[in-house]
């Protein structure tokens, strides 16, 4: 399976999952995409059990993808652009101190708590996890994501808003902290 075919398959599955969710389930987008990923993993596992040769070919194709290059080289620009489309600069200026403090002090405090918590939990479970690697993980999960911030808002972004787009739920505004909550309604 070529990289083009693999990409087409993934995009088709995500589009199908999004369509089914919009028509029937009406779950939050992040939950629906998680379920699509779980279903895809289940299909691969089932395919491995029923037709091992085809399952092995699919796994080989997925393992050949350089995910670091794919995310950092290809997807990050789109994600940052989509995140920036949601920011209302006048609202950001009004709340600059709160946003800046949440983006720095809030993320630092969260990283500290999660890092030490993960390190001590790993020690209790007998896992060999060093403190620096615990902080690396904590820094990755402590960054505010727009889907998290959007769900905490009282007034959601309307479907007719230019901020509502295909990348809305998957954007990360780590440089602006909680500024995703400053979208235009």
C-alpha positions in Angstrom: 0.0 0.0 0.0 1.5 3.3 -1.0 1.6 6.4 1.1 -1.0 8.0 -1.1 -3.4 5.1 -0.7 -2.8 5.1 3.1 -3.5 8.8 3.3 -6.7 8.5 1.2 -7.9 5.6 3.4 -7.3 7.6 6.6 -9.0 10.7 5.3 -11.9 8.7 4.0 -12.4 7.0 7.4 -12.2 10.3 9.2 -14.7 11.9 6.8 -17.1 8.9 7.1 -16.8 9.0 10.9 -17.5 12.7 10.9 -20.5 12.3 8.7 -22.0 9.5 10.8 -21.4 11.6 13.9 -23.1 14.7 12.4 -26.1 12.7 11.2 -26.7 10.3 14.0 -24.5 10.3 17.1 -24.0 14.1 17.6 -21.0 13.5 19.9 -18.4 16.2 20.5 -16.0 16.1 17.5 -13.0 15.0 19.6 -14.9 12.1 21.0 -16.1 11.0 17.6 -12.6 11.1 16.2 -11.4 9.1 19.1 -14.0 6.5 18.4 -13.0 6.5 14.7 -9.4 5.8 15.7 -10.5 3.0 18.0 -12.7 1.5 15.3 -9.8 1.7 12.8 -7.5 0.0 15.3 -10.1 -2.7 15.8 -10.4 -3.3 12.1 -6.7 -3.7 11.8 -6.6 -6.1 14.7 -9.5 -8.1 13.2 -7.9 -8.1 9.8 -4.7 -9.5 11.4 -6.7 -12.3 12.9 -8.8 -13.1 9.7 -6.2 -12.4 6.9 -2.7 -12.1 8.5 -1.0 -11.3 5.1 -3.3 -8.3 4.5 -3.0 -7.1 8.1 0.7 -7.4 8.0 0.9 -5.3 4.8 -1.3 -2.6 6.4 0.8 -2.6 9.5 4.0 -2.4 7.4 2.6 0.6 5.6 1.7 2.4 8.8 5.1 1.6 10.4 6.8 3.1 7.3 5.3 6.5 8.0 7.7 9.0 9.7 5.1 10.4 12.1 7.5 13.1 13.5 8.0 14.5 10.0 4.3 14.1 9.1 3.2 16.1 12.2 5.9 18.7 12.4 6.6 19.0 8.7 3.2 18.8 7.2 0.3 19.1 9.7 1.7 21.7 12.2 1.4 24.7 9.8 -2.3 23.9 9.1 -3.1 23.4 12.8 -1.5 26.6 13.8 -3.2 28.5 11.0 -6.6 27.1 11.9 -5.9 28.0 15.6 -4.9 31.5 14.7 -8.2 31.9 12.7 -10.1 31.5 15.9 -8.4 34.3 17.8 -10.2 37.7 18.0 -7.4 40.3 18.4 -9.5 42.9 20.1 -10.7 40.3 22.7 -7.1 39.1 23.1 -5.9 42.7 23.8 -8.6 43.1 26.5 -7.6 40.0 28.3 -3.8 40.0 27.6 -2.7 39.7 31.2 -5.0 36.8 31.9 -4.0 35.0 28.7 -0.3 35.6 29.2 -0.4 34.4 32.8 -2.4 31.3 31.9 -0.1 30.6 29.0 3.0 30.7 31.2 2.3 30.3 34.9 -0.7 28.0 34.3 1.1 25.7 31.9 4.2 25.7 34.1 2.2 24.8 37.2 0.3 22.1 35.4 3.6 20.7 34.0 5.1 20.6 37.5 2.1 18.8 39.1 1.6 16.3 36.3 5.4 15.7 35.9 6.0 14.9 39.6 2.7 13.0 39.8 3.6 10.8 36.8 7.1 10.3 38.1 5.9 9.1 41.6 3.1 7.0 40.0 5.7 5.3 37.8 7.9 4.6 40.9 5.0 3.1 42.7 4.2 0.8 39.8 7.9 -0.2 39.5 8.3 1.4 36.0 11.7 2.9 35.1 10.8 6.5 34.2 13.2 9.3 34.8 12.1 12.6 36.1 13.1 14.5 32.9 11.0 12.2 30.7 8.1 12.6 33.1 8.4 16.4 32.6 8.6 16.0 28.8 5.3 14.1 28.9 3.8 16.5 31.3 4.8 19.5 29.1 3.1 17.8 26.1 -0.2 17.1 27.9 -0.3 20.4 29.9 -0.6 22.6 26.8 -4.1 24.1 26.4 -5.9 22.8 23.3 -8.8 24.6 21.7 -11.2 21.7 21.9 -10.7 21.7 25.7 -11.0 25.5 26.0 -14.0 25.6 23.6 -15.9 23.0 25.7 -15.4 25.1 28.8 -17.0 28.2 27.1 -20.6 29.0 28.0 -21.4 30.2 24.5 -20.1 27.8 21.8 -18.9 28.9 18.4 -21.8 28.9 16.0 -21.7 26.7 12.9 -22.0 29.7 10.7 -18.9 31.3 12.3 -15.7 31.4 10.2 -14.0 29.9 13.2 -16.0 26.7 12.6 -14.0 24.6 10.2 -12.4 21.3 9.6 -9.5 21.9 11.8 -11.3 23.6 14.7 -11.3 20.6 17.1 -7.7 19.6 16.4 -5.9 23.0 16.9 -3.4 23.7 19.5 -2.7 27.3 20.7 0.3 26.6 22.9 1.8 29.9 22.2 -1.3 31.9 23.1 -2.3 29.8 26.1 -6.0 30.1 26.7 -6.6 32.5 23.8 -8.7 30.0 22.0 -11.6 31.0 24.3 -11.4 34.5 22.8 -13.0 33.5 19.5 -15.6 35.6 17.8 -19.1 34.3 18.3 
